[in-house]
Amino acid sequence: MDALANLVQDVRSDGALFGRSILTPPWSVRFADRTPLKLLTLLSGDGWIVPAGGDPVRLVAGEVAIVAGAAPFTVTDEPTGAGAAGAAGTPTPNLYVVYGPDGCVDGDGVAVADDFRLGVRTCGTSLDGPTVLLTGSYQARGQVSRRLLDALPRVLVVPHEGELCAVLDLTAAEVTRNAPGQQAVLDRLLDLLLLTTLREWFARPEAEPPAWYRALGDPVVGHALRLLHDRPADPWSVATLAAETGVSRATFARRFTELVGEPPMTYLTSWRLSLAADLLARTDDTVEAIARRVGYVSGFGLSVAFKRVYGTRPSDHRALAG
């Protein structure tokens, strides 16, 4: 498994929250549900994503956007006055504000009425509206998912093309269905839509993919990264990684550091501690068991490394996460 697959697996959807809005200009929808990762696409029409305090980002029909971070943002047909940096004019009132999976209220803070709900996972004022906005939300938690979120800009947009096209078309068709097993279908579609969008984005010339993603394409360093992610508990050293990848120790160390931006053992320590932090938060395993699972010979060794990096003991981290 490569680094991107590991990170996406950790933000794997469980209870995907999809919503469809059918809108007629002028319109504005605010997202204040603090979801750390959200996918948006306009199936028809066009609009703007306006992050708080940031510049508006254009979104046209068929493009897929990812908004990273929990800060509120607005999607609107006209960015003027919607919170864009330097924007002036009268803002378009919010048709509704999204506070959570069951927490939509209108612009006046009143719960959305039943007649505003147009069908399964669909809100709006009329089924004939010219703009259709589709959203999917991820609850990404933990240190492993943080490595992915930190690699993304606040807002990124990818055109509707290639393999992404087929995934998006299938997702749009499934969102309005209410068949047995539908939630499991939507979970997997959201996973697939996220992975294909990220892969398309990282391949674009305007993107700035993280060093570890670029390094995956190198036959030596990419192979080493896969080994570290697949088998973090192995007693890795620069020498053993060099032997596994078929180059000298010096060549491997230099090449890994140049491509990834840090020495191999530093990367491995960071990866092991990220895994340990998430296992502490999500399981009842002892510190000793988690230590062995991620590559430390004892709980004491994990505790020392954990406090050095995170500034707290593993037991305290677990208590705070609970």
C-alpha positions as CSV (number, residue, x, y, z in Angstrom):
1,M,0.0,0.0,0.0
2,D,1.4,3.4,-0.9
3,A,1.4,6.6,1.2
4,L,-1.6,8.1,-0.4
5,A,-3.7,4.9,0.0
6,N,-2.7,4.8,3.6
7,L,-3.8,8.3,4.3
8,V,-7.1,8.0,2.4
9,Q,-7.8,4.7,4.1
10,D,-7.6,6.5,7.4
11,V,-10.2,9.1,6.4
12,R,-12.4,6.2,5.0
13,S,-16.0,7.2,5.0
14,D,-18.4,5.6,7.5
15,G,-21.8,7.1,7.3
16,A,-21.2,9.4,4.3
17,L,-23.2,12.6,4.4
18,F,-24.3,13.5,1.0
19,G,-26.6,16.4,0.2
20,R,-28.1,17.8,-3.0
21,S,-29.4,21.4,-3.3
22,I,-31.4,22.7,-6.2
23,L,-31.0,26.4,-6.4
24,T,-32.3,29.5,-8.3
25,P,-30.3,32.7,-8.4
26,P,-29.6,34.6,-6.4
27,W,-28.6,31.9,-3.9
28,S,-26.1,31.4,-1.1
29,V,-25.5,28.4,1.1
30,R,-23.2,28.5,4.2
31,F,-21.4,25.5,5.6
32,A,-20.7,25.8,9.3
33,D,-20.7,22.1,10.3
34,R,-17.0,22.1,11.0
35,T,-16.4,19.1,8.8
36,P,-12.6,18.8,8.2
37,L,-13.0,17.6,4.6
38,K,-15.8,18.3,2.2
39,L,-16.3,17.5,-1.5
40,L,-18.5,19.7,-3.7
41,T,-19.6,19.7,-7.3
42,L,-22.1,21.6,-9.4
43,L,-24.0,19.1,-11.5
44,S,-25.5,22.1,-13.4
45,G,-25.0,25.9,-13.2
46,D,-22.0,27.6,-11.8
47,G,-20.9,29.4,-8.6
48,W,-18.2,30.4,-6.2
49,I,-16.7,28.9,-3.1
50,V,-15.9,31.7,-0.6
51,P,-13.7,30.6,2.4
52,A,-13.8,32.9,5.4
53,G,-11.3,35.6,4.9
54,G,-10.1,34.2,1.6
55,D,-10.5,34.9,-2.1
56,P,-13.5,33.3,-3.9
57,V,-12.8,30.2,-6.1
58,R,-14.8,29.7,-9.2
59,L,-16.7,26.4,-9.6
60,V,-18.4,25.5,-12.9
61,A,-20.6,22.6,-13.7
62,G,-18.8,19.2,-13.7
63,E,-15.8,20.4,-11.7
64,V,-15.1,18.8,-8.3
65,A,-13.8,20.8,-5.4
66,I,-12.3,19.8,-2.0
67,V,-12.5,22.2,0.9
68,A,-10.0,21.3,3.6
69,G,-10.2,22.5,7.2
70,A,-13.1,23.0,9.6
71,A,-13.5,26.8,9.2
72,P,-16.9,27.8,7.8
73,F,-17.3,28.7,4.1
74,T,-20.0,29.8,1.7
75,V,-21.0,28.6,-1.8
76,T,-22.9,31.3,-3.8
77,D,-23.8,32.3,-7.3
78,E,-22.1,35.7,-6.8
79,P,-19.2,36.2,-4.5
80,T,-19.7,40.0,-4.1
81,G,-20.4,40.6,-0.4
82,A,-20.3,36.9,0.5
83,G,-17.2,37.2,2.6
84,A,-14.6,37.4,-0.1
85,A,-11.4,39.3,0.7
86,G,-11.9,42.8,-0.4
87,A,-15.4,42.2,-1.7
88,A,-18.0,44.9,-1.5
89,G,-21.7,45.1,-2.0
90,T,-24.8,43.6,-0.5
91,P,-24.4,39.9,0.4
92,T,-27.0,37.4,-0.9
93,P,-28.9,36.1,2.1
94,N,-28.2,32.5,2.9
95,L,-30.9,30.1,1.7
96,Y,-29.8,27.9,4.6
97,V,-26.9,27.2,6.8
98,V,-25.5,23.7,7.3
99,Y,-24.6,23.0,11.0
100,G,-24.6,19.2,10.8
101,P,-26.2,16.2,9.3
102,D,-29.6,17.1,10.7
103,G,-28.9,20.7,11.5
104,C,-29.9,22.8,8.4
105,V,-31.5,26.1,9.2
106,D,-32.6,28.9,6.9
107,G,-30.8,32.3,6.8
108,D,-32.9,33.5,9.8
109,G,-31.8,30.6,12.0
110,V,-35.2,28.8,11.7
111,A,-35.3,25.1,11.1
112,V,-35.8,24.2,7.5
113,A,-39.5,23.4,6.8
114,D,-40.6,20.1,5.4
115,D,-41.7,21.8,2.2
116,F,-38.1,22.9,1.6
117,R,-37.1,19.3,1.3
118,L,-37.6,18.1,-2.2
119,G,-36.8,14.5,-1.9
120,V,-34.1,12.0,-0.7
121,R,-31.0,14.0,0.4
122,T,-32.4,17.0,-1.6
123,C,-33.2,20.5,-0.4
124,G,-34.3,23.6,-2.3
125,T,-37.3,25.7,-3.4
126,S,-38.1,24.0,-6.7
127,L,-37.1,20.9,-8.6
128,D,-36.8,23.1,-11.7
129,G,-34.0,25.2,-10.3
130,P,-31.1,25.7,-12.8
131,T,-28.3,25.0,-10.4
132,V,-27.7,21.7,-8.6
133,L,-25.1,21.5,-5.9
134,L,-23.9,18.1,-4.6
135,T,-21.9,17.9,-1.4
136,G,-20.2,15.0,0.5
137,S,-18.7,15.3,4.0
138,Y,-15.9,13.4,5.6
139,Q,-15.2,13.2,9.4
140,A,-11.4,12.9,9.2
141,R,-9.8,12.5,12.6
142,G,-6.4,11.7,14.0
143,Q,-2.8,12.2,13.2
144,V,-2.6,10.0,10.1
145,S,-5.5,11.9,8.4
146,R,-3.8,15.2,9.5
147,R,-0.9,14.3,7.2
148,L,-3.3,14.3,4.3
149,L,-5.1,17.5,5.3
150,D,-1.8,19.3,5.8
151,A,-0.9,18.5,2.2
152,L,-4.0,20.2,0.7
153,P,-4.7,23.9,0.0
154,R,-7.8,25.3,1.6
155,V,-9.8,25.0,-1.7
156,L,-8.8,22.9,-4.7
157,V,-10.8,22.4,-7.9
158,V,-10.4,19.6,-10.5
159,P,-12.1,19.4,-13.9
160,H,-14.7,16.7,-14.7
161,E,-12.5,14.5,-16.8
162,G,-10.9,11.1,-17.0
163,E,-11.7,8.5,-14.4
164,L,-13.2,11.2,-12.2
165,C,-16.0,11.7,-14.8
166,A,-17.3,8.2,-14.4
167,V,-17.1,8.2,-10.6
168,L,-19.0,11.6,-10.4
169,D,-21.7,10.5,-12.8
170,L,-22.3,7.3,-10.7
171,T,-22.3,9.3,-7.5
172,A,-24.9,11.8,-8.8
173,A,-27.2,8.9,-9.8
174,E,-26.9,7.2,-6.4
175,V,-27.4,10.2,-4.1
176,T,-31.2,10.4,-4.7
177,R,-31.8,6.7,-4.4
178,N,-33.2,5.1,-1.2
179,A,-32.5,1.4,-1.7
180,P,-31.4,-1.3,0.7
181,G,-27.7,-1.0,1.5
182,Q,-27.6,2.6,0.1
183,Q,-25.5,4.0,2.9
184,A,-22.7,1.4,2.2
185,V,-22.8,2.3,-1.5
186,L,-22.5,6.0,-0.7
187,D,-19.7,5.4,1.7
188,R,-17.6,3.6,-0.9
189,L,-18.5,6.2,-3.6
190,L,-17.3,9.0,-1.4
191,D,-14.1,7.2,-0.8
192,L,-13.6,6.6,-4.5
193,L,-14.5,10.2,-5.4
194,L,-12.0,11.6,-2.8
195,L,-9.2,9.3,-4.0
196,T,-9.7,10.0,-7.7
197,T,-10.1,13.8,-7.1
198,L,-6.8,13.8,-5.1
199,R,-5.0,11.8,-7.7
200,E,-6.2,14.1,-10.5
201,W,-5.3,17.2,-8.5
202,F,-1.8,16.0,-7.6
203,A,-1.1,15.3,-11.3
204,R,-2.1,18.8,-12.4
205,P,0.7,21.4,-13.1
206,E,-0.7,24.0,-10.8
207,A,-0.8,21.6,-7.9
208,E,2.0,21.4,-5.3
209,P,1.9,17.8,-4.2
210,P,3.7,17.0,-1.0
211,A,7.2,15.6,-1.3
212,W,6.2,12.1,-0.2
213,Y,3.6,11.9,-3.0
214,R,6.2,12.9,-5.7
215,A,8.6,10.4,-4.2
216,L,6.2,7.6,-4.8
217,G,7.1,7.7,-8.5
218,D,10.7,7.0,-7.8
219,P,11.6,3.3,-8.1
220,V,13.9,3.3,-5.1
221,V,12.3,5.8,-2.7
222,G,8.7,4.9,-3.7
223,H,9.4,1.2,-2.9
224,A,10.9,2.2,0.5
225,L,7.9,4.3,1.4
226,R,5.6,1.4,0.6
227,L,7.6,-0.8,2.8
228,L,7.5,1.6,5.7
229,H,3.7,2.1,5.4
230,D,3.0,-1.6,5.0
231,R,5.4,-2.8,7.7
232,P,6.1,-0.1,10.2
233,A,6.8,-2.6,13.0
234,D,9.8,-4.1,11.2
235,P,13.2,-3.2,12.6
236,W,14.1,-0.9,9.8
237,S,17.4,0.8,9.4
238,V,18.9,2.8,6.6
239,A,21.0,-0.3,5.8
240,T,18.0,-2.7,5.6
241,L,16.0,-0.3,3.5
242,A,18.9,0.2,1.1
243,A,19.2,-3.6,0.8
244,E,15.5,-3.9,0.1
245,T,15.7,-1.3,-2.6
246,G,18.9,-2.6,-4.2
247,V,21.2,0.5,-3.8
248,S,24.0,1.3,-1.4
249,R,23.4,2.8,2.0
250,A,24.8,6.2,1.1
251,T,22.9,6.4,-2.2
252,F,19.6,5.4,-0.5
253,A,20.0,7.9,2.4
254,R,20.9,10.7,0.0
255,R,18.1,10.0,-2.5
256,F,15.4,9.5,0.2
257,T,16.3,12.8,1.9
258,E,16.4,14.7,-1.4
259,L,13.0,13.5,-2.6
260,V,11.1,13.3,0.7
261,G,12.7,16.3,2.4
262,E,13.8,14.4,5.6
263,P,16.0,11.4,6.4
264,P,14.4,8.0,6.2
265,M,14.5,7.3,10.0
266,T,13.0,10.7,10.7
267,Y,10.1,9.9,8.3
268,L,9.7,6.5,9.9
269,T,9.5,7.9,13.4
270,S,6.9,10.4,12.4
271,W,4.8,7.7,10.7
272,R,5.1,5.4,13.7
273,L,4.0,8.1,16.1
274,S,1.1,9.1,13.9
275,L,-0.1,5.5,13.9
276,A,0.4,5.2,17.7
277,A,-1.5,8.4,18.4
278,D,-4.5,7.1,16.4
279,L,-4.4,3.7,18.0
280,L,-4.3,5.3,21.4
281,A,-7.4,7.3,20.6
282,R,-9.4,4.5,18.9
283,T,-8.5,1.3,20.7
284,D,-8.2,0.0,24.2
285,D,-4.9,-1.7,23.5
286,T,-2.2,-1.1,26.1
287,V,0.7,1.3,25.5
288,E,3.0,-1.7,25.5
289,A,0.9,-3.5,22.8
290,I,0.7,-0.4,20.6
291,A,4.4,0.2,21.0
292,R,5.1,-3.3,19.5
293,R,2.5,-2.8,16.8
294,V,4.2,0.3,15.5
295,G,7.8,-0.7,15.9
296,Y,9.0,0.1,19.4
297,V,10.5,-2.6,21.6
298,S,8.7,-1.3,24.7
299,G,6.1,1.0,25.9
300,F,8.8,3.1,27.6
301,G,10.5,3.7,24.3
302,L,7.2,4.8,22.7
303,S,6.4,7.1,25.6
304,V,9.8,8.9,25.4
305,A,9.5,9.4,21.6
306,F,5.8,10.4,21.9
307,K,6.4,13.0,24.6
308,R,9.3,14.4,22.6
309,V,7.2,15.0,19.5
310,Y,3.7,15.6,20.9
311,G,4.6,17.1,24.3
312,T,2.5,14.7,26.2
313,R,2.5,11.1,27.4
314,P,0.6,8.4,25.5
315,S,-1.8,7.9,28.5
316,D,-2.6,11.6,28.6
317,H,-3.2,11.7,24.8
318,R,-5.6,8.8,25.2
319,A,-7.5,10.6,28.0
320,L,-7.8,13.8,26.0
321,A,-9.0,11.9,22.9
322,G,-11.7,10.1,24.9
